[in-house]
Amino acid sequence: MSKVSILTLLLCGLLTATAPAASLQQESSELRQLAATGQFKRANDLAAETVKKYGDRADPVELARFDLLHARLLLFTRYGEGASDAIERAEKVLDTHDDASLKADLAATRAKLLVNQRDRAGASAQYRIAADAYKSLNLPDEEARVVAEWVSIAPKDAEQRARDLLKADLSASQDTTLRVAIARGLDDSASPADALGQWRTIADRAEQLDDARTAAGAWARVASIYEANRQPADALIAARKGLFHAQKAGADDLKFQFDWQIGRLQKAQQQSDSAIDSYFRSVRSLQGVRHDLLIHMARSGATGTFRQNIGPVYYQLADLLIQRSAAKPDQEQQEDLKLARQVIEQLKTVELEDYFQDQCVNLAKEQEQIVDRDLQSAAVVYVIPLAERTEILISTPGGRIERVTSPATDSQISQTARQFRYDATNREDASYRRSGKQLYDWVIAPILPVLENAGQPIDTLVFVPDGDLRMVPMAALWDGRQFLTQRYAIAVSPGLTLMRPEPLDRAGRQLSVLKAGVTIERTVGKQTFSALPNVSNELDEIQKLYPGALLKDETFVNSSFEQQLEQDTFRIVHIASHGQFKAEARDTFILTYDSTLNLDQLERLMMPSRFKDDPIELLTLSACQTAAGDDGARAALGMAGIAVKAGARSAMATLWFVSDEASSALVSKFYEELQRDPTLSRSKALRNAQLSVLDFDRFRHPYYWAPFLMIGNWK
């Protein structure tokens, strides 16, 4: 049984403890129902509205109980920042109201907070207090719920208490929940035979009680033990039993895991077609629950990124389709390759939903179309790093997809991409040539024959990058003599079905450009941002080319920016100011004179343009940067999706904070190129601007020109 499933069971149980009195009963019941079905965002919104609605009108103890219920919900989701406040409000009530059950609820909730803060010793102490309190109140079910969670984080402290409780007169649901918690607590130390016996007992007991969800989870654990011990036939039997119970319970979050596991086992037994069918069923189940599941994982203690935890189901399916295609005739081969590409597109959509924590890409998906037929002189390159090799799918103007295999593994690509990112920002030497050449040999050299035999000249490469490749400027890859941008115009896209590639219509009319920037040092909160003196020149140069709205320094405040977007129609929005893309979307911002502008605010301001005859074609962020380090790839994911989030057809942004002088020169040249030739694509205008900066010896290092990316619509 997955950690997510166990925690869902515990949450649903704990939320039923000590229900509030009648005045809050309806809201509490609805909150529990939403939590039980995994609709955590809606549950959080309801709880916040309820606390605001009742305020001082409710009985203090009732409201405190509701606060604690809300706090526990918050602690299971990514919306957990307000949990401490809710706990503090409940603590204040206990200063004036001596209520034993409320004290027990408070201790249990404090324990969960400490678990989230990784203080297991403190959490164990609070669980003990809560368990003792519920026992003294003769509430065995509530005691069992607390002990079930306690044994999962401190099995040595709680094991005997848990085993004693199994002998108590518990409700049926608590009996199985507690058994699940004990089994998980003992999993690490138990032998495979002992673990199998424990989980089979849970499965049998849950089946007797008609507890389909717990039975499904128990059979999942049985199947996983068999799979880990290389007993695929037994694992397949157990997984199919679990799938039966998951279907009976209507649990899509478990169904996708079973179909995924069944697919893996069928693959191991060389049943390729059956495995592909199982993987497709898994992806379909996942589509319905992925959003709430990802939110839940973020706060439930699951380790690793989305790509590590759930992404493999997409990659493994794409891998199976690609491998199957090799043995088929051309037409059927193309069908499998297109299916593989479609699977990767679905993955890109879910990754963006995970980063932005909403379904922001759905609007864009309404415009989904087959873009291969209109590539003209561009080729789209999907890089799919796998455990033992890298697959590259190239979509060419004729509508064909070509498959090329590179020997580089996922870990090799990731390690070299991170090294290249570091080398490209180190302007003291030319070490970027070594790492850039290695990436070139793995990713570009193998596809050159496809590009050269595409039937027509290819002058633009559109990359749909993956993982750590999002952190690197593909334009700076080095072939031993020159940079990739000296041969091709380069663009990146979060996914072709998220963008509609249409040319920027400039014929016979002047582009309307909203220009905004901060040139002087500013302090917002505890953070001070240095002056950007060349931003003034940058804005002035663009103003000469495109007269009109200009917000600089004290005029670039949130209210004036909003007012401009409401009053006028702009094709381009250019912002030259400090900004950062972080691993979490909520920590990503753009600096204005008086405050910051986060991605949700930017979306709210720019989204209406999507429904106008002249939507915003380009959002330029000329002084922003992505975070590096362990979370760099996730931060770069946010940059890749900025155009989707903001409602623009494309975005131009930088991977790192570039030289103020070089940035100003490159950006000014970019806009000159757009004005000079109405037929020039955005990606080619950027290439020309990069080449113009590269021509200066002092700016030849990739540090100065390479971090600029054209994201989304490249035309």
C-alpha positions in Angstrom: 0.0 0.0 0.0 1.4 3.4 -0.9 2.3 6.0 1.7 -0.4 8.3 0.1 -3.1 5.7 0.5 -2.2 5.0 4.2 -2.2 8.7 5.0 -5.5 9.1 3.3 -7.0 6.4 5.5 -5.5 8.0 8.6 -6.7 11.4 7.7 -10.2 10.2 7.0 -10.3 8.5 10.4 -8.7 11.3 12.4 -11.0 13.9 10.9 -14.0 12.0 12.3 -12.7 12.3 15.9 -14.7 14.4 18.3 -17.1 16.0 15.9 -18.2 19.6 16.6 -21.7 20.3 18.0 -24.7 21.1 15.8 -23.9 24.6 14.8 -20.8 23.5 12.8 -22.0 19.9 12.1 -22.9 20.4 8.5 -19.6 22.1 7.6 -17.6 19.5 9.5 -19.4 16.7 7.7 -18.8 18.2 4.3 -15.1 18.9 5.2 -14.6 15.2 6.2 -16.3 14.1 2.9 -14.1 16.3 0.8 -11.0 15.1 2.6 -12.0 11.5 2.3 -12.3 11.8 -1.5 -9.0 13.6 -1.8 -10.5 17.0 -2.7 -8.1 18.8 -0.5 -8.1 22.2 -2.1 -11.9 22.4 -1.9 -11.8 21.2 1.7 -9.3 23.8 2.6 -11.3 26.6 1.0 -14.5 25.4 2.8 -12.7 25.3 6.2 -11.3 28.8 5.7 -14.7 30.2 4.7 -16.3 28.4 7.7 -13.9 29.9 10.3 -14.4 33.4 8.7 -18.2 32.9 8.7 -18.7 31.9 12.3 -16.0 34.1 13.9 -17.0 35.1 17.4 -20.6 33.8 17.0 -19.8 30.1 17.6 -19.1 28.4 20.9 -15.4 28.8 21.5 -14.8 25.1 22.2 -16.7 24.1 19.1 -14.8 26.5 16.9 -11.5 25.4 18.5 -12.3 21.8 17.5 -13.1 22.9 14.0 -9.8 24.8 13.9 -7.9 21.7 14.9 -9.7 19.7 12.3 -8.8 22.3 9.7 -5.2 22.3 11.0 -4.9 18.6 10.4 -6.3 19.0 6.9 -3.7 21.7 6.2 -0.9 19.5 7.5 -1.8 16.9 4.9 -1.8 19.3 2.0 0.5 21.8 0.3 -1.8 24.5 1.8 -0.2 23.9 5.2 1.1 27.3 6.1 -1.9 28.2 8.2 -1.9 25.1 10.4 0.2 26.8 13.2 -2.2 29.7 13.4 -5.2 27.3 13.7 -3.4 25.4 16.5 -2.6 28.7 18.4 -6.2 29.7 18.3 -7.3 26.4 19.8 -4.6 26.8 22.5 -5.9 30.2 23.5 -9.4 28.7 24.0 -7.9 26.1 26.5 -6.6 29.0 28.6 -10.2 29.8 29.5 -12.0 26.5 28.9 -10.9 23.3 30.6 -12.1 20.6 28.1 -10.4 17.2 28.2 -11.4 16.0 24.7 -10.2 19.3 23.2 -6.8 18.8 25.0 -6.6 15.4 23.5 -7.4 16.8 20.0 -4.8 19.5 20.5 -2.1 17.0 21.4 -2.8 14.8 18.4 -2.7 17.9 16.1 0.5 19.2 17.7 2.0 15.7 17.0 1.2 15.9 13.3 2.7 19.4 13.1 5.9 18.1 14.7 6.0 15.2 12.2 5.8 17.7 9.4 8.7 19.6 11.1 10.6 16.3 11.3 10.7 16.3 15.1 9.9 12.7 15.6 10.8 12.6 19.3 8.6 15.6 20.0 5.8 14.1 17.9 6.0 10.8 19.7 5.7 12.5 23.1 2.5 14.4 21.9 1.0 11.2 20.5 1.5 9.5 23.9 -0.3 12.4 25.6 -3.2 12.3 23.1 -3.5 8.5 23.4 -3.5 8.6 27.2 -6.1 11.3 27.1 -8.4 9.4 24.8 -8.0 6.3 26.9 -8.9 8.2 30.1 -12.0 9.5 28.3 -12.9 5.8 27.3 -12.8 6.6 23.6 -11.0 3.5 22.2 -11.6 4.5 18.5 -10.0 7.9 19.0 -7.2 6.3 20.9 -6.7 3.8 18.1 -6.6 6.5 15.4 -3.8 8.3 17.3 -1.9 5.1 18.0 -2.2 4.1 14.3 -0.4 7.4 13.3 2.0 7.2 16.3 3.2 3.7 15.4 3.9 4.8 11.8 6.5 7.4 12.9 7.8 5.7 16.2 7.2 2.0 16.0 9.3 1.1 19.0 7.5 3.6 21.2 4.0 2.7 20.1 4.2 -1.0 19.1 3.1 -2.5 22.4 0.3 0.0 22.8 -0.9 -0.8 19.3 -0.8 -4.5 19.8 -2.8 -4.1 23.1 -5.4 -2.0 21.3 -6.0 -4.8 18.7 -7.5 -6.7 21.6 -9.9 -3.9 22.4 -13.4 -3.5 21.2 -12.8 -1.3 18.2 -15.1 -0.4 15.3 -14.4 -2.4 12.1 -12.8 0.5 10.3 -10.4 1.2 13.2 -9.4 -2.5 13.4 -8.1 -2.6 9.8 -6.6 0.9 10.0 -4.6 0.0 13.1 -3.5 -3.3 11.5 -2.3 -1.4 8.5 -0.3 1.1 10.7 1.3 -1.8 12.6 2.2 -3.6 9.5 3.8 -0.5 8.0 5.7 0.1 11.2 7.1 -3.4 11.2 7.8 -3.6 7.4 11.5 -2.5 7.6 12.4 -5.1 10.2 10.2 -8.0 9.2 11.3 -10.8 6.9 9.5 -11.1 3.5 7.6 -14.1 4.8 6.5 -12.3 8.0 5.5 -9.2 6.1 3.5 -11.3 3.6 1.7 -13.0 6.5 0.9 -9.7 8.1 -0.5 -8.1 4.9 -2.4 -11.2 3.9 -4.1 -11.1 7.3 -5.0 -7.5 6.8 -6.4 -8.2 3.3 -8.5 -11.2 4.6 -9.8 -9.1 7.5 -10.7 -6.2 5.3 -12.5 -8.5 2.9 -14.5 -9.9 5.8 -15.5 -6.4 6.8 -16.2 -5.4 3.2 -13.6 -2.7 3.5 -12.6 -2.6 -0.2 -10.1 0.2 0.0 -8.1 -1.3 2.8 -8.2 -4.7 1.1 -6.9 -3.1 -2.1 -4.1 -1.4 -0.2 -3.1 -4.6 1.6 -3.0 -6.6 -1.7 -0.9 -3.8 -3.2 1.7 -4.4 -0.5 1.6 -8.2 -1.0 2.1 -7.7 -4.7 5.0 -5.3 -4.1 6.8 -7.8 -1.8 6.4 -10.6 -4.4 7.6 -8.2 -7.1 10.7 -7.2 -5.1 11.5 -10.8 -4.5 11.3 -11.6 -8.2 8.1 -13.7 -8.0 6.2 -12.1 -10.9 3.5 -14.8 -11.2 2.5 -14.5 -7.6 2.8 -10.7 -7.7 0.5 -10.6 -10.7 -2.2 -12.6 -8.9 -2.0 -10.3 -5.9 -2.1 -7.2 -8.0 -5.2 -8.3 -9.8 -6.9 -9.0 -6.5 -6.0 -5.6 -5.4 -7.3 -4.0 -8.6 -10.6 -5.8 -8.1 -11.0 -4.2 -4.7 -9.8 -0.8 -5.9 -12.5 -0.9 -8.6 -15.1 -1.9 -6.1 -14.1 1.0 -3.8 -14.0 3.5 -6.8 -10.4 4.4 -5.8 -8.8 5.8 -8.9 -5.7 6.7 -6.9 -5.2 3.0 -6.2 -6.4 1.8 -9.6 -3.6 3.7 -11.4 -1.0 2.1 -9.1 -2.3 -1.5 -9.7 -2.5 -1.1 -13.5 1.0 0.4 -13.4 2.2 -2.6 -11.4 0.4 -5.1 -13.6 2.0 -3.4 -16.6 5.5 -3.7 -15.1 4.9 -7.4 -14.3 3.6 -8.1 -17.8 6.6 -6.3 -19.3 8.9 -8.6 -17.2 7.1 -11.6 -18.7 7.6 -10.2 -22.3 3.9 -9.5 -22.7 4.4 -6.2 -24.5 1.0 -5.6 -25.9 -0.8 -6.5 -22.6 1.7 -4.3 -20.7 0.9 -1.3 -22.9 -2.8 -1.8 -22.4 -2.3 -1.9 -18.6 -0.1 1.3 -18.7 -2.7 3.1 -20.7 -5.4 2.2 -18.1 -3.1 3.4 -15.4 -2.6 6.8 -17.1 -6.3 7.2 -17.6 -7.0 6.5 -13.9 -4.3 8.9 -13.0 -5.7 11.7 -15.1 -8.8 11.9 -12.9 -6.9 12.1 -9.5 -3.5 13.5 -10.3 -4.1 17.1 -9.2 -5.3 16.3 -5.7 -2.9 13.4 -5.4 0.1 15.7 -6.1 -1.1 18.2 -3.6 -1.5 15.4 -1.0 2.0 14.0 -1.7 3.6 17.4 -1.1 2.5 17.4 2.6 2.2 13.7 3.3 5.9 13.1 3.8 6.4 11.4 0.4 10.0 12.1 -0.7 11.2 13.0 -4.2 9.8 15.1 -7.0 6.7 14.4 -9.1 9.0 13.1 -11.9 10.5 10.6 -9.5 7.2 9.4 -7.9 4.7 9.4 -10.7 6.5 10.5 -13.8 7.9 6.9 -14.4 4.5 5.6 -15.4 4.6 8.0 -18.4 8.2 7.3 -19.3 7.8 3.5 -19.0 4.7 3.6 -21.3 6.5 5.8 -23.8 9.5 3.4 -23.7 7.3 0.4 -24.4 5.6 2.1 -27.3 9.0 3.2 -28.8 10.4 -0.3 -28.5 7.3 -1.9 -30.0 7.5 0.5 -32.9 10.9 -0.9 -34.0 9.3 -4.2 -35.1 6.4 -2.7 -37.1 6.1 -1.5 -40.7 6.4 2.2 -41.3 2.7 3.3 -41.0 2.2 1.3 -37.7 5.6 2.5 -36.5 4.5 6.1 -36.9 1.3 5.4 -35.0 3.3 4.0 -32.0 5.8 6.9 -32.1 2.9 9.4 -32.1 1.3 7.7 -29.2 4.6 7.8 -27.4 4.8 11.6 -28.1 1.3 12.0 -26.9 2.1 10.3 -23.6 5.1 12.6 -23.1 2.8 15.6 -23.8 0.4 14.4 -21.1 3.3 14.2 -18.7 4.4 17.8 -19.5 0.9 19.0 -18.8 0.7 17.2 -15.4 4.2 18.5 -14.4 3.0 22.1 -15.0 -0.1 21.5 -13.0 2.1 20.2 -10.2 4.4 23.2 -10.3 1.6 25.8 -10.4 -0.7 23.8 -8.2 -3.7 24.4 -10.3 -5.1 23.2 -13.6 -3.9 26.4 -15.4 -3.0 24.6 -18.6 -6.5 23.5 -19.3 -7.4 26.6 -21.2 -4.4 26.2 -23.4 -5.3 22.6 -24.1 -8.6 23.7 -25.6 -6.5 24.9 -28.5 -4.7 21.6 -28.9 -3.9 20.8 -32.5 -1.6 18.7 -34.6 1.3 21.1 -35.1 3.5 18.8 -37.2 1.7 19.8 -40.4 2.8 23.4 -40.0 6.4 23.2 -38.8 7.7 24.8 -42.1 11.5 25.0 -41.6 11.5 23.9 -37.9 12.0 20.5 -36.2 10.7 19.6 -32.8 13.0 17.6 -30.6 11.7 15.5 -27.7 14.6 14.3 -25.4 13.5 11.4 -23.3 16.2 10.2 -20.9 15.7 6.7 -19.6 17.6 4.5 -17.2 19.7 2.7 -19.8 19.6 5.1 -22.8 18.1 8.3 -24.1 15.4 8.2 -26.8 15.0 11.3 -29.1 11.9 11.8 -31.1 12.2 14.4 -33.9 9.0 15.8 -35.5 9.8 17.1 -39.0 7.9 19.4 -41.4 6.4 16.5 -43.4 4.5 15.2 -40.3 6.8 12.3 -39.7 8.4 11.4 -36.4 11.9 9.9 -36.5 13.4 8.0 -33.6 17.0 8.2 -32.7 18.7 6.4 -29.7 21.6 7.9 -27.8 23.7 5.7 -25.4 23.6 8.4 -22.6 21.6 7.4 -19.6 19.3 9.6 -17.5 21.9 10.0 -14.8 24.6 10.8 -17.3 22.4 13.5 -19.0 21.5 14.9 -15.6 25.0 15.1 -14.3 26.5 16.6 -17.5 23.6 19.1 -17.8 24.3 20.4 -14.3 28.0 20.7 -15.0 27.3 22.5 -18.2 25.0 24.9 -16.4 27.8 25.7 -13.9 30.4 26.0 -16.7 28.3 28.3 -18.7 27.9 30.7 -15.8 31.7 30.6 -15.0 33.0 33.4 -17.3 36.6 32.9 -16.0 37.4 30.0 -18.3 36.2 27.9 -21.3 35.3 24.8 -19.5 31.8 25.0 -21.0 33.3 23.6 -24.2 34.0 20.3 -22.6 30.6 19.7 -21.0 28.8 21.5 -23.9 30.6 19.1 -26.4 29.5 16.1 -24.4 25.9 17.1 -24.4 26.2 18.0 -28.1 27.5 14.5 -28.9 24.7 12.8 -26.9 21.8 15.0 -28.0 22.6 16.9 -31.2 25.1 14.8 -33.2 22.8 11.7 -33.4 19.9 13.7 -34.9 21.9 15.6 -37.5 21.3 13.0 -40.2 17.5 13.3 -39.6 17.7 17.1 -39.9 19.8 17.0 -43.0 17.4 14.5 -44.7 14.2 16.2 -43.7 13.2 17.0 -47.3 13.6 20.7 -46.8 16.1 22.9 -45.0 15.8 23.1 -41.2 16.8 26.3 -39.6 15.0 26.2 -36.2 15.1 23.6 -33.5 12.3 23.5 -30.9 13.3 21.5 -27.8 10.8 19.9 -25.5 13.4 19.3 -22.7 13.1 17.1 -19.7 14.5 17.1 -16.2 17.9 18.9 -15.8 18.0 19.7 -19.5 15.6 22.5 -18.7 18.3 24.2 -16.8 20.7 24.6 -19.7 20.9 26.9 -22.7 20.8 24.6 -25.7 22.0 27.4 -27.9 25.4 27.2 -26.2 26.0 23.5 -27.0 29.5 23.3 -28.6 30.3 21.1 -31.6 34.1 21.6 -31.4 34.1 24.6 -33.7 30.9 26.7 -33.0 27.9 27.1 -30.8 24.6 25.5 -31.8 23.0 28.9 -32.2 25.5 29.7 -35.0 23.8 27.0 -37.0 20.1 27.0 -35.8 17.6 29.3 -34.2 16.6 27.7 -30.9 13.4 27.7 -28.9 12.0 25.6 -26.0 8.5 24.6 -25.3 6.8 23.0 -22.3 4.8 20.9 -24.8 3.4 21.4 -28.3 -0.2 20.8 -27.3 0.2 23.7 -24.8 1.1 26.2 -27.5 -0.4 27.3 -30.8 2.6 28.2 -33.1 1.4 31.2 -35.1 3.5 33.9 -36.7 3.6 37.3 -35.0 1.5 39.5 -37.3 3.4 42.7 -37.9 2.5 43.5 -41.4 1.1 47.0 -42.0 0.8 47.9 -38.3 2.9 48.9 -35.3 3.2 46.5 -32.4 1.9 47.8 -29.1 4.4 47.2 -26.3 3.9 47.8 -22.6 7.4 48.5 -21.2 8.1 48.4 -17.4 11.1 48.2 -15.3 13.0 49.0 -12.1 16.4 50.6 -12.4 17.3 51.6 -8.8 18.0 49.7 -5.7 14.9 48.6 -3.9 14.2 46.7 -0.6 11.1 44.6 -0.3 10.6 42.9 3.1 14.0 41.7 4.2 15.5 41.4 0.7 17.4 44.2 -1.0 17.7 44.2 -4.8 20.6 45.9 -6.5 20.3 48.8 -9.0 20.0 47.9 -12.7 21.4 51.1 -14.4 21.4 49.7 -17.9 17.7 48.9 -17.7 17.0 52.6 -18.2 18.9 52.5 -21.5 17.2 49.2 -22.5 13.7 50.7 -21.9 14.6 54.0 -23.6 15.9 52.1 -26.7 12.7 50.0 -26.9 10.6 53.2 -26.4 12.3 54.7 -29.5 11.3 51.7 -31.6 7.8 51.2 -30.0 6.5 54.5 -28.5 3.7 54.3 -26.0 3.2 53.1 -22.5 6.3 53.2 -20.3 6.4 52.5 -16.6 9.8 53.1 -14.9 10.7 53.1 -11.3 8.1 54.9 -9.2 5.5 54.6 -12.0 6.0 50.8 -12.2 3.8 49.8 -9.3 1.3 47.0 -9.2 -1.7 49.3 -9.5 -0.4 51.2 -12.5 0.6 48.0 -14.3 -2.8 46.6 -13.8 -4.4 49.8 -15.0 -2.4 49.8 -18.2 -3.4 46.2 -19.0 -7.1 46.9 -18.3 -7.2 50.1 -20.4 -5.2 49.1 -23.5 -4.5 46.2 -25.8 -0.8 45.2 -25.9 0.8 42.6 -28.2 4.0 42.5 -26.2 4.7 43.0 -22.4 8.3 43.8 -21.6 9.4 43.7 -17.9 13.0 44.6 -17.1 13.3 44.0 -13.3 14.7 41.6 -10.8 12.8 38.3 -10.6 13.3 34.7 -9.7 11.8 31.4 -10.6 12.0 29.1 -7.6 11.2 25.4 -7.0 7.8 26.4 -5.7 5.5 28.6 -7.8 4.4 30.6 -4.7 8.1 31.7 -4.2 8.4 32.9 -7.7 8.1 36.7 -8.3 8.9 39.8 -10.3 10.0 42.9 -8.6 7.9 46.1 -9.0 8.8 49.5 -7.5 6.6 49.1 -4.5 6.1 45.3 -4.1 6.4 42.1 -6.0 4.2 40.4 -8.7 3.7 36.7 -8.3 2.6 34.3 -11.0 -1.0 34.1 -9.9 -1.2 37.9 -10.0 0.5 38.0 -13.4 -2.0 35.4 -14.7 -4.9 37.4 -13.4 -3.8 40.6 -15.1 -2.8 39.0 -18.4 -5.3 36.2 -18.9 -8.1 38.4 -20.2 -6.0 39.1 -23.3 -6.3 35.5 -24.3 -9.9 36.1 -25.3 -9.3 39.3 -27.3 -8.7 39.5 -31.0 -5.2 40.6 -30.3 -3.9 38.5 -27.4 -0.5 39.1 -25.8 2.0 37.5 -28.1 5.1 37.9 -26.1 6.0 38.3 -22.5 9.7 39.3 -22.0 11.4 39.1 -18.6 14.8 40.4 -19.2 16.3 40.4 -15.7 14.8 37.3 -14.2 16.6 34.0 -13.4 15.9 30.4 -12.4 17.3 28.9 -9.2 20.2 26.5 -9.6 21.1 23.6 -7.3 19.0 20.6 -6.5 15.8 22.4 -7.2 17.0 24.0 -10.4 15.2 21.7 -12.8 11.9 22.3 -11.0 12.4 26.1 -11.0 13.2 25.9 -14.7 9.9 24.0 -15.2 8.2 27.2 -13.9 10.0 29.2 -16.5 9.1 26.8 -19.2 5.4 27.2 -18.3 5.4 31.0 -17.7 3.8 31.7 -21.1 1.0 29.2 -20.4 0.4 30.6 -16.9 0.4 34.2 -18.0 -1.8 33.6 -21.0 0.9 34.8 -23.6 1.7 32.8 -26.7 5.4 33.0 -25.9 7.8 34.2 -23.4 11.4 35.3 -23.4 13.3 34.9 -20.1 16.8 34.2 -18.8 18.2 31.2 -17.0 20.5 33.2 -14.8 21.0 36.8 -13.9 23.0 38.1 -16.8 25.4 41.1 -17.2 23.3 44.3 -17.1 25.2 45.7 -20.0 25.1 42.6 -22.2 21.4 42.1 -21.5 20.5 45.6 -22.5 22.4 45.3 -25.8 20.9 41.9 -26.6 17.3 42.9 -25.8 17.5 46.1 -27.7 18.9 44.2 -30.8 16.0 41.7 -30.4 13.4 44.4 -30.8 15.3 46.0 -33.6 15.2 42.7 -35.5 11.5 42.3 -34.9 10.9 45.8 -36.4 13.4 45.4 -39.2 11.9 42.4 -40.8 8.1 41.7 -40.4 8.6 38.1 -41.6 11.3 37.2 -39.1 10.3 34.7 -36.4 10.7 35.4 -32.7 13.3 32.6 -32.4 15.3 33.9 -35.4 15.2 37.5 -34.0 16.6 36.1 -30.7 19.3 34.2 -32.6 20.3 37.3 -34.5 20.5 39.3 -31.2 22.6 36.6 -29.6 25.0 36.5 -32.6 25.3 40.3 -32.5 26.4 40.1 -28.8 28.6 37.1 -29.4 30.6 39.1 -32.0 32.0 41.2 -29.2 35.1 39.5 -27.8 34.3 40.6 -24.2 30.8 39.1 -24.5 31.7 35.9 -26.4 31.4 33.6 -23.4 28.0 32.0 -23.1 27.5 33.7 -19.7 26.6 36.9 -21.5 24.2 35.8 -24.3 23.2 32.1 -23.8 20.7 32.3 -20.9 18.0 34.0 -23.0 15.3 31.5 -24.0 12.4 31.8 -26.4 9.7 29.8 -24.7 6.6 28.5 -26.4 5.6 29.9 -29.8 8.8 30.2 -31.8 7.2 31.7 -35.0 
